[in-house]
Amino acid sequence: MADASPTVGELFKAKAVTDSEVSAAVEAYLADPETHAHLIAQGYSVDLAAAVIGHAWAHHVVGLIESSQSLKRGAVRTAILLARARKA
């Protein structure tokens, strides 16, 4: 059975999640990579740690010391936008 939960990107496209909310989630992950349940928007949460671990490229990029902060932010943002949001 397919997961019916929308991705953060789908919620973003539907304007249920704002750019500043996605950016805040990125910063929350970068401040604490062990962050799990993060309220992304009213009524929705996302497991930030699982989002990054589940996205091979993002997980690789954040683990490299050589990666710039800008690259890490972009990789984490991509992982979060592709992650499934859960009803909070």
Backbone as XML, in Angstrom:
<?xml version="1.0"?>
<chain id="A" units="angstrom">
  <residue number="1" name="MET">
    <atom name="N" x="0.839" y="-1.176" z="0.000"/>
    <atom name="CA" x="0.000" y="0.000" z="0.000"/>
    <atom name="C" x="0.884" y="1.239" z="0.000"/>
  </residue>
  <residue number="2" name="ALA">
    <atom name="N" x="0.581" y="2.186" z="-0.855"/>
    <atom name="CA" x="1.353" y="3.423" z="-0.959"/>
    <atom name="C" x="1.084" y="4.331" z="0.237"/>
  </residue>
  <residue number="3" name="ASP">
    <atom name="N" x="2.100" y="5.105" z="0.595"/>
    <atom name="CA" x="1.972" y="6.053" z="1.698"/>
    <atom name="C" x="1.194" y="7.262" z="1.199"/>
  </residue>
  <residue number="4" name="ALA">
    <atom name="N" x="0.074" y="7.569" z="1.835"/>
    <atom name="CA" x="-0.780" y="8.674" z="1.410"/>
    <atom name="C" x="-0.346" y="10.008" z="1.993"/>
  </residue>
  <residue number="5" name="SER">
    <atom name="N" x="0.639" y="10.006" z="2.862"/>
    <atom name="CA" x="1.115" y="11.249" z="3.456"/>
    <atom name="C" x="1.767" y="12.108" z="2.376"/>
  </residue>
  <residue number="6" name="PRO">
    <atom name="N" x="1.469" y="13.410" z="2.359"/>
    <atom name="CA" x="2.081" y="14.271" z="1.343"/>
    <atom name="C" x="3.548" y="14.531" z="1.662"/>
  </residue>
  <residue number="7" name="THR">
    <atom name="N" x="4.319" y="14.808" z="0.640"/>
    <atom name="CA" x="5.691" y="15.237" z="0.882"/>
    <atom name="C" x="5.670" y="16.699" z="1.308"/>
  </residue>
  <residue number="8" name="VAL">
    <atom name="N" x="6.748" y="17.135" z="1.932"/>
    <atom name="CA" x="6.855" y="18.542" z="2.307"/>
    <atom name="C" x="6.813" y="19.393" z="1.034"/>
  </residue>
  <residue number="9" name="GLY">
    <atom name="N" x="7.410" y="18.908" z="-0.042"/>
    <atom name="CA" x="7.378" y="19.620" z="-1.318"/>
    <atom name="C" x="5.964" y="19.785" z="-1.848"/>
  </residue>
  <residue number="10" name="GLU">
    <atom name="N" x="5.142" y="18.756" z="-1.708"/>
    <atom name="CA" x="3.738" y="18.864" z="-2.137"/>
    <atom name="C" x="2.997" y="19.889" z="-1.286"/>
  </residue>
  <residue number="11" name="LEU">
    <atom name="N" x="3.276" y="19.891" z="0.014"/>
    <atom name="CA" x="2.654" y="20.877" z="0.893"/>
    <atom name="C" x="3.147" y="22.284" z="0.553"/>
  </residue>
  <residue number="12" name="PHE">
    <atom name="N" x="4.413" y="22.407" z="0.193"/>
    <atom name="CA" x="4.992" y="23.688" z="-0.211"/>
    <atom name="C" x="4.294" y="24.192" z="-1.474"/>
  </residue>
  <residue number="13" name="LYS">
    <atom name="N" x="4.139" y="23.307" z="-2.431"/>
    <atom name="CA" x="3.486" y="23.668" z="-3.698"/>
    <atom name="C" x="2.030" y="24.096" z="-3.465"/>
  </residue>
  <residue number="14" name="ALA">
    <atom name="N" x="1.378" y="23.454" z="-2.494"/>
    <atom name="CA" x="-0.013" y="23.787" z="-2.158"/>
    <atom name="C" x="-0.111" y="25.000" z="-1.223"/>
  </residue>
  <residue number="15" name="LYS">
    <atom name="N" x="1.055" y="25.578" z="-0.886"/>
    <atom name="CA" x="1.141" y="26.742" z="-0.006"/>
    <atom name="C" x="0.704" y="26.455" z="1.430"/>
  </residue>
  <residue number="16" name="ALA">
    <atom name="N" x="0.792" y="25.184" z="1.818"/>
    <atom name="CA" x="0.501" y="24.804" z="3.202"/>
    <atom name="C" x="1.754" y="24.909" z="4.061"/>
  </residue>
  <residue number="17" name="VAL">
    <atom name="N" x="2.915" y="24.974" z="3.404"/>
    <atom name="CA" x="4.208" y="25.155" z="4.065"/>
    <atom name="C" x="4.899" y="26.307" z="3.349"/>
  </residue>
  <residue number="18" name="THR">
    <atom name="N" x="5.465" y="27.222" z="4.116"/>
    <atom name="CA" x="6.136" y="28.381" z="3.530"/>
    <atom name="C" x="7.635" y="28.135" z="3.374"/>
  </residue>
  <residue number="19" name="ASP">
    <atom name="N" x="8.273" y="28.976" z="2.592"/>
    <atom name="CA" x="9.710" y="28.906" z="2.403"/>
    <atom name="C" x="10.432" y="29.108" z="3.736"/>
  </residue>
  <residue number="20" name="SER">
    <atom name="N" x="9.931" y="30.022" z="4.562"/>
    <atom name="CA" x="10.581" y="30.261" z="5.858"/>
    <atom name="C" x="10.438" y="29.055" z="6.783"/>
  </residue>
  <residue number="21" name="GLU">
    <atom name="N" x="9.349" y="28.310" z="6.689"/>
    <atom name="CA" x="9.178" y="27.102" z="7.498"/>
    <atom name="C" x="10.147" y="26.004" z="7.052"/>
  </residue>
  <residue number="22" name="VAL">
    <atom name="N" x="10.351" y="25.887" z="5.743"/>
    <atom name="CA" x="11.320" y="24.906" z="5.236"/>
    <atom name="C" x="12.727" y="25.318" z="5.665"/>
  </residue>
  <residue number="23" name="SER">
    <atom name="N" x="13.036" y="26.600" z="5.542"/>
    <atom name="CA" x="14.354" y="27.095" z="5.961"/>
    <atom name="C" x="14.585" y="26.875" z="7.448"/>
  </residue>
  <residue number="24" name="ALA">
    <atom name="N" x="13.557" y="27.081" z="8.259"/>
    <atom name="CA" x="13.680" y="26.845" z="9.703"/>
    <atom name="C" x="13.938" y="25.369" z="9.984"/>
  </residue>
  <residue number="25" name="ALA">
    <atom name="N" x="13.326" y="24.488" z="9.215"/>
    <atom name="CA" x="13.560" y="23.050" z="9.385"/>
    <atom name="C" x="14.998" y="22.696" z="9.018"/>
  </residue>
  <residue number="26" name="VAL">
    <atom name="N" x="15.515" y="23.297" z="7.959"/>
    <atom name="CA" x="16.905" y="23.070" z="7.559"/>
    <atom name="C" x="17.840" y="23.501" z="8.684"/>
  </residue>
  <residue number="27" name="GLU">
    <atom name="N" x="17.611" y="24.691" z="9.216"/>
    <atom name="CA" x="18.465" y="25.206" z="10.293"/>
    <atom name="C" x="18.347" y="24.339" z="11.551"/>
  </residue>
  <residue number="28" name="ALA">
    <atom name="N" x="17.139" y="23.845" z="11.830"/>
    <atom name="CA" x="16.947" y="22.973" z="12.995"/>
    <atom name="C" x="17.758" y="21.700" z="12.831"/>
  </residue>
  <residue number="29" name="TYR">
    <atom name="N" x="17.754" y="21.130" z="11.634"/>
    <atom name="CA" x="18.544" y="19.916" z="11.403"/>
    <atom name="C" x="20.035" y="20.210" z="11.538"/>
  </residue>
  <residue number="30" name="LEU">
    <atom name="N" x="20.501" y="21.289" z="10.923"/>
    <atom name="CA" x="21.930" y="21.605" z="10.973"/>
    <atom name="C" x="22.389" y="21.903" z="12.400"/>
  </residue>
  <residue number="31" name="ALA">
    <atom name="N" x="21.512" y="22.455" z="13.215"/>
    <atom name="CA" x="21.852" y="22.728" z="14.611"/>
    <atom name="C" x="21.898" y="21.441" z="15.429"/>
  </residue>
  <residue number="32" name="ASP">
    <atom name="N" x="21.033" y="20.484" z="15.088"/>
    <atom name="CA" x="20.974" y="19.212" z="15.812"/>
    <atom name="C" x="20.525" y="18.108" z="14.858"/>
  </residue>
  <residue number="33" name="PRO">
    <atom name="N" x="21.482" y="17.385" z="14.256"/>
    <atom name="CA" x="21.142" y="16.324" z="13.302"/>
    <atom name="C" x="20.328" y="15.174" z="13.894"/>
  </residue>
  <residue number="34" name="GLU">
    <atom name="N" x="20.171" y="15.150" z="15.195"/>
    <atom name="CA" x="19.363" y="14.107" z="15.842"/>
    <atom name="C" x="17.899" y="14.528" z="15.979"/>
  </residue>
  <residue number="35" name="THR">
    <atom name="N" x="17.521" y="15.672" z="15.400"/>
    <atom name="CA" x="16.146" y="16.159" z="15.485"/>
    <atom name="C" x="15.217" y="15.209" z="14.742"/>
  </residue>
  <residue number="36" name="HIS">
    <atom name="N" x="14.216" y="14.742" z="15.432"/>
    <atom name="CA" x="13.254" y="13.842" z="14.796"/>
    <atom name="C" x="11.966" y="14.592" z="14.500"/>
  </residue>
  <residue number="37" name="ALA">
    <atom name="N" x="11.019" y="14.602" z="15.378"/>
    <atom name="CA" x="9.728" y="15.247" z="15.107"/>
    <atom name="C" x="9.892" y="16.761" z="15.134"/>
  </residue>
  <residue number="38" name="HIS">
    <atom name="N" x="9.744" y="17.379" z="13.971"/>
    <atom name="CA" x="9.844" y="18.835" z="13.842"/>
    <atom name="C" x="8.537" y="19.335" z="13.235"/>
  </residue>
  <residue number="39" name="LEU">
    <atom name="N" x="7.885" y="20.252" z="13.916"/>
    <atom name="CA" x="6.648" y="20.838" z="13.397"/>
    <atom name="C" x="7.002" y="21.725" z="12.215"/>
  </residue>
  <residue number="40" name="ILE">
    <atom name="N" x="6.638" y="21.292" z="11.024"/>
    <atom name="CA" x="7.006" y="22.015" z="9.805"/>
    <atom name="C" x="5.970" y="23.081" z="9.469"/>
  </residue>
  <residue number="41" name="ALA">
    <atom name="N" x="4.725" y="22.810" z="9.772"/>
    <atom name="CA" x="3.632" y="23.755" z="9.545"/>
    <atom name="C" x="2.490" y="23.326" z="10.448"/>
  </residue>
  <residue number="42" name="GLN">
    <atom name="N" x="1.523" y="24.187" z="10.581"/>
    <atom name="CA" x="0.394" y="23.848" z="11.448"/>
    <atom name="C" x="-0.244" y="22.545" z="10.974"/>
  </residue>
  <residue number="43" name="GLY">
    <atom name="N" x="-0.212" y="21.568" z="11.863"/>
    <atom name="CA" x="-0.837" y="20.287" z="11.563"/>
    <atom name="C" x="0.081" y="19.242" z="10.949"/>
  </residue>
  <residue number="44" name="TYR">
    <atom name="N" x="1.332" y="19.594" z="10.653"/>
    <atom name="CA" x="2.250" y="18.644" z="10.019"/>
    <atom name="C" x="3.612" y="18.656" z="10.695"/>
  </residue>
  <residue number="45" name="SER">
    <atom name="N" x="4.180" y="17.466" z="10.837"/>
    <atom name="CA" x="5.547" y="17.350" z="11.346"/>
    <atom name="C" x="6.341" y="16.469" z="10.393"/>
  </residue>
  <residue number="46" name="VAL">
    <atom name="N" x="7.657" y="16.567" z="10.509"/>
    <atom name="CA" x="8.540" y="15.763" z="9.676"/>
    <atom name="C" x="9.712" y="15.305" z="10.540"/>
  </residue>
  <residue number="47" name="ASP">
    <atom name="N" x="10.154" y="14.088" z="10.313"/>
    <atom name="CA" x="11.306" y="13.528" z="11.016"/>
    <atom name="C" x="12.542" y="13.967" z="10.238"/>
  </residue>
  <residue number="48" name="LEU">
    <atom name="N" x="13.213" y="14.995" z="10.727"/>
    <atom name="CA" x="14.343" y="15.565" z="10.007"/>
    <atom name="C" x="15.505" y="14.587" z="9.884"/>
  </residue>
  <residue number="49" name="ALA">
    <atom name="N" x="15.832" y="13.906" z="10.966"/>
    <atom name="CA" x="16.943" y="12.953" z="10.924"/>
    <atom name="C" x="16.667" y="11.848" z="9.905"/>
  </residue>
  <residue number="50" name="ALA">
    <atom name="N" x="15.468" y="11.315" z="9.912"/>
    <atom name="CA" x="15.115" y="10.249" z="8.965"/>
    <atom name="C" x="15.101" y="10.768" z="7.527"/>
  </residue>
  <residue number="51" name="ALA">
    <atom name="N" x="14.682" y="12.013" z="7.342"/>
    <atom name="CA" x="14.650" y="12.589" z="5.997"/>
    <atom name="C" x="16.043" y="12.626" z="5.390"/>
  </residue>
  <residue number="52" name="VAL">
    <atom name="N" x="17.016" y="13.059" z="6.172"/>
    <atom name="CA" x="18.384" y="13.156" z="5.654"/>
    <atom name="C" x="19.018" y="11.776" z="5.513"/>
  </residue>
  <residue number="53" name="ILE">
    <atom name="N" x="18.820" y="10.910" z="6.494"/>
    <atom name="CA" x="19.372" y="9.551" z="6.408"/>
    <atom name="C" x="18.769" y="8.805" z="5.218"/>
  </residue>
  <residue number="54" name="GLY">
    <atom name="N" x="17.505" y="9.054" z="4.938"/>
    <atom name="CA" x="16.822" y="8.375" z="3.851"/>
    <atom name="C" x="17.145" y="8.901" z="2.469"/>
  </residue>
  <residue number="55" name="HIS">
    <atom name="N" x="17.853" y="10.001" z="2.390"/>
    <atom name="CA" x="18.236" y="10.589" z="1.105"/>
    <atom name="C" x="19.753" y="10.414" z="0.965"/>
  </residue>
  <residue number="56" name="ALA">
    <atom name="N" x="20.168" y="9.462" z="0.156"/>
    <atom name="CA" x="21.578" y="9.056" z="0.087"/>
    <atom name="C" x="22.527" y="10.227" z="-0.171"/>
  </residue>
  <residue number="57" name="TRP">
    <atom name="N" x="22.201" y="11.089" z="-1.120"/>
    <atom name="CA" x="23.092" y="12.204" z="-1.446"/>
    <atom name="C" x="23.197" y="13.182" z="-0.276"/>
  </residue>
  <residue number="58" name="ALA">
    <atom name="N" x="22.062" y="13.554" z="0.315"/>
    <atom name="CA" x="22.086" y="14.489" z="1.444"/>
    <atom name="C" x="22.875" y="13.900" z="2.606"/>
  </residue>
  <residue number="59" name="HIS">
    <atom name="N" x="22.647" y="12.641" z="2.884"/>
    <atom name="CA" x="23.357" y="11.973" z="3.977"/>
    <atom name="C" x="24.865" y="11.995" z="3.724"/>
  </residue>
  <residue number="60" name="HIS">
    <atom name="N" x="25.261" y="11.751" z="2.495"/>
    <atom name="CA" x="26.676" y="11.775" z="2.124"/>
    <atom name="C" x="27.257" y="13.182" z="2.279"/>
  </residue>
  <residue number="61" name="VAL">
    <atom name="N" x="26.568" y="14.178" z="1.753"/>
    <atom name="CA" x="27.058" y="15.559" z="1.773"/>
    <atom name="C" x="27.227" y="16.075" z="3.198"/>
  </residue>
  <residue number="62" name="VAL">
    <atom name="N" x="26.241" y="15.848" z="4.064"/>
    <atom name="CA" x="26.355" y="16.387" z="5.429"/>
    <atom name="C" x="27.444" y="15.674" z="6.226"/>
  </residue>
  <residue number="63" name="GLY">
    <atom name="N" x="27.821" y="14.494" z="5.796"/>
    <atom name="CA" x="28.869" y="13.762" z="6.493"/>
    <atom name="C" x="30.284" y="14.139" z="6.085"/>
  </residue>
  <residue number="64" name="LEU">
    <atom name="N" x="30.411" y="14.901" z="5.011"/>
    <atom name="CA" x="31.737" y="15.290" z="4.526"/>
    <atom name="C" x="32.191" y="16.597" z="5.165"/>
  </residue>
  <residue number="65" name="ILE">
    <atom name="N" x="33.347" y="16.561" z="5.761"/>
    <atom name="CA" x="33.911" y="17.778" z="6.362"/>
    <atom name="C" x="34.162" y="18.830" z="5.282"/>
  </residue>
  <residue number="66" name="GLU">
    <atom name="N" x="34.509" y="18.384" z="4.082"/>
    <atom name="CA" x="34.838" y="19.291" z="2.981"/>
    <atom name="C" x="33.626" y="20.034" z="2.421"/>
  </residue>
  <residue number="67" name="SER">
    <atom name="N" x="32.428" y="19.570" z="2.710"/>
    <atom name="CA" x="31.219" y="20.209" z="2.170"/>
    <atom name="C" x="31.028" y="21.586" z="2.781"/>
  </residue>
  <residue number="68" name="SER">
    <atom name="N" x="30.720" y="22.550" z="1.936"/>
    <atom name="CA" x="30.458" y="23.904" z="2.418"/>
    <atom name="C" x="29.102" y="23.947" z="3.119"/>
  </residue>
  <residue number="69" name="GLN">
    <atom name="N" x="28.908" y="24.935" z="3.944"/>
    <atom name="CA" x="27.613" y="25.105" z="4.623"/>
    <atom name="C" x="26.494" y="25.299" z="3.604"/>
  </residue>
  <residue number="70" name="SER">
    <atom name="N" x="26.790" y="25.996" z="2.534"/>
    <atom name="CA" x="25.788" y="26.223" z="1.490"/>
    <atom name="C" x="25.365" y="24.903" z="0.836"/>
  </residue>
  <residue number="71" name="LEU">
    <atom name="N" x="26.338" y="24.048" z="0.537"/>
    <atom name="CA" x="26.025" y="22.748" z="-0.055"/>
    <atom name="C" x="25.231" y="21.893" z="0.925"/>
  </residue>
  <residue number="72" name="LYS">
    <atom name="N" x="25.632" y="21.905" z="2.188"/>
    <atom name="CA" x="24.894" y="21.146" z="3.202"/>
    <atom name="C" x="23.455" y="21.632" z="3.306"/>
  </residue>
  <residue number="73" name="ARG">
    <atom name="N" x="23.269" y="22.957" z="3.324"/>
    <atom name="CA" x="21.906" y="23.511" z="3.402"/>
    <atom name="C" x="21.057" y="23.052" z="2.218"/>
  </residue>
  <residue number="74" name="GLY">
    <atom name="N" x="21.632" y="23.106" z="1.031"/>
    <atom name="CA" x="20.901" y="22.688" z="-0.165"/>
    <atom name="C" x="20.541" y="21.214" z="-0.134"/>
  </residue>
  <residue number="75" name="ALA">
    <atom name="N" x="21.468" y="20.392" z="0.314"/>
    <atom name="CA" x="21.214" y="18.948" z="0.380"/>
    <atom name="C" x="20.143" y="18.633" z="1.412"/>
  </residue>
  <residue number="76" name="VAL">
    <atom name="N" x="20.228" y="19.266" z="2.572"/>
    <atom name="CA" x="19.233" y="19.037" z="3.625"/>
    <atom name="C" x="17.869" y="19.541" z="3.166"/>
  </residue>
  <residue number="77" name="ARG">
    <atom name="N" x="17.830" y="20.695" z="2.516"/>
    <atom name="CA" x="16.557" y="21.241" z="2.005"/>
    <atom name="C" x="15.912" y="20.257" z="1.018"/>
  </residue>
  <residue number="78" name="THR">
    <atom name="N" x="16.721" y="19.701" z="0.130"/>
    <atom name="CA" x="16.195" y="18.729" z="-0.834"/>
    <atom name="C" x="15.615" y="17.516" z="-0.113"/>
  </residue>
  <residue number="79" name="ALA">
    <atom name="N" x="16.349" y="16.999" z="0.865"/>
    <atom name="CA" x="15.873" y="15.832" z="1.615"/>
    <atom name="C" x="14.566" y="16.136" z="2.336"/>
  </residue>
  <residue number="80" name="ILE">
    <atom name="N" x="14.471" y="17.320" z="2.913"/>
    <atom name="CA" x="13.247" y="17.693" z="3.644"/>
    <atom name="C" x="12.078" y="17.842" z="2.685"/>
  </residue>
  <residue number="81" name="LEU">
    <atom name="N" x="12.293" y="18.479" z="1.528"/>
    <atom name="CA" x="11.205" y="18.656" z="0.566"/>
    <atom name="C" x="10.691" y="17.321" z="0.032"/>
  </residue>
  <residue number="82" name="LEU">
    <atom name="N" x="11.553" y="16.317" z="-0.027"/>
    <atom name="CA" x="11.139" y="14.993" z="-0.510"/>
    <atom name="C" x="10.584" y="14.091" z="0.590"/>
  </residue>
  <residue number="83" name="ALA">
    <atom name="N" x="10.740" y="14.521" z="1.828"/>
    <atom name="CA" x="10.269" y="13.707" z="2.967"/>
    <atom name="C" x="8.745" y="13.754" z="3.099"/>
  </residue>
  <residue number="84" name="ARG">
    <atom name="N" x="8.196" y="12.687" z="3.629"/>
    <atom name="CA" x="6.757" y="12.632" z="3.887"/>
    <atom name="C" x="6.446" y="13.324" z="5.214"/>
  </residue>
  <residue number="85" name="ALA">
    <atom name="N" x="5.472" y="14.200" z="5.177"/>
    <atom name="CA" x="5.028" y="14.889" z="6.378"/>
    <atom name="C" x="3.946" y="14.032" z="7.053"/>
  </residue>
  <residue number="86" name="ARG">
    <atom name="N" x="3.868" y="14.130" z="8.321"/>
    <atom name="CA" x="2.851" y="13.398" z="9.090"/>
    <atom name="C" x="1.923" y="14.386" z="9.753"/>
  </residue>
  <residue number="87" name="LYS">
    <atom name="N" x="0.680" y="14.008" z="9.874"/>
    <atom name="CA" x="-0.275" y="14.840" z="10.612"/>
    <atom name="C" x="0.185" y="14.912" z="12.047"/>
  </residue>
  <residue number="88" name="ALA">
    <atom name="N" x="0.268" y="16.125" z="12.559"/>
    <atom name="CA" x="0.732" y="16.314" z="13.948"/>
    <atom name="C" x="-0.424" y="16.200" z="14.923"/>
  </residue>
</chain>
